[in-house]
Amino acid sequence: MRSFVTGEPVRAGEVIGQRADGSPITAPHDGAVIFASGKVKAGTEMCFLCLHGAAG
């Protein structure tokens, strides 16, 4: 798995994370990774997957 920076594009099916049990988390659609904060606690949202061109 690669490291991401905020705003980096990802493709549908790309591995974007890993669950506690080791199974992969894949992007359900093309989009961009947006991080919530530089400091996150276990069990909280670390990042969001945004759609390109989606409004409001």
Phi, psi and omega in degrees: 000140180267166176272148181240155172241155180305132178089357182290132179289148175226157181252150176307133179089349179288139177288123182241359180186184181216131178285166181302329180276002177094351180286148184283151171251123181247152178290128180284344181202166173296144180181208180219145179273129176237123180273140183287321186192162175281345181233110178234150178259153177305138178089001179246166180294125179264324180208169179231151176252115184259152174272138175290133176078002179285134180255143171041000000 
